[in-house]
């Protein structure tokens, strides 16, 4: 039986995610207005439902990795897991917040949409 290993599935999924993000990047290289750019950025970070945005999913993934690292840490001292939890927090609190500020500046009226 030839089943795919976990790392094979991760590589395939990461490849799909990279292709999808590349498509978004390609869409941003042409002419784009402020409102449309704000809408694109809102898809990456949903202020009201952070878990629904790309940043939220990435933070959730890093949190899960941190939890997995915590289960295998020999001394349970956080040496492996804490950096992953910190990375998740930085995505949510820093990148997400800065993106939110940019969307508000680009399209202040779009907040109620």
Secondary structure as the mmCIF struct_conf table of DSSP 4:
data_model
#
loop_
_struct_conf.conf_type_id
_struct_conf.id
_struct_conf.beg_label_comp_id
_struct_conf.beg_label_asym_id
_struct_conf.beg_label_seq_id
_struct_conf.end_label_comp_id
_struct_conf.end_label_asym_id
_struct_conf.end_label_seq_id
HELX_LH_PP_P HELX_LH_PP_P1 UNK A 3 UNK A 5
HELX_RH_AL_P HELX_RH_AL_P1 UNK A 6 UNK A 28
BEND BEND1 UNK A 29 UNK A 30
HELX_RH_AL_P HELX_RH_AL_P2 UNK A 34 UNK A 44
BEND BEND2 UNK A 47 UNK A 47
TURN_TY1_P TURN_TY1_P1 UNK A 48 UNK A 49
HELX_RH_3T_P HELX_RH_3T_P1 UNK A 50 UNK A 52
BEND BEND3 UNK A 53 UNK A 53
HELX_RH_AL_P HELX_RH_AL_P3 UNK A 54 UNK A 72
BEND BEND4 UNK A 74 UNK A 75
BEND BEND5 UNK A 77 UNK A 78
TURN_TY1_P TURN_TY1_P2 UNK A 79 UNK A 80
HELX_RH_AL_P HELX_RH_AL_P4 UNK A 81 UNK A 90
HELX_RH_PI_P HELX_RH_PI_P1 UNK A 91 UNK A 95
HELX_RH_AL_P HELX_RH_AL_P5 UNK A 96 UNK A 106
HELX_RH_3T_P HELX_RH_3T_P2 UNK A 108 UNK A 112
#
